[in-house]
């Protein structure tokens, strides 16, 4: 797999998804954006949440669940709970087709494939931050793996590279 080409495609898809979402927000305040994959490494999705989306989800959940600080942190930072989970999928179709094909017909070990995928995801968000810096001020960026024991390590690594020390610290404090 040509990881340089996939990285450029992924960065382009992330930029397009961000631009589409940013123009549709209607006054909502973004606080987090992530790129997410699964343990199979066959696709990447763009996820984002707003303060308004978090407040709505928190209020909805408070009707049925006790709002402990841990649960609040989960609702705030888990893309599965976000208003814009897997937003702009059309922008990722080509790169996801290539990732699926590479995962099904490996020319490199899966571990190497997956590590390269995580790295190009981080690089895509770094490029997004570099290109859209003013629009991303105060927004936490990170990479995650859905339902994976490795998610915390990837989130830590990516958050430290993609955010200011203050942003990264606020994001990572949920892990203790």
Secondary structure by P-SEA (a helix, b strand, c coil): caaaaaaaaaaaaaaaaaaaaaaacccccccbbbbbbcccccbbbbbbccaaaaaaaaaaaaacccccaaaaaaaacccccccccccccccaaaaaaaaaaaaacccccaaaaaaaaaaaaaaaaaaaaaaacccccccccccccccccaaaaaaaaaaaacccaaaaaaaacccc
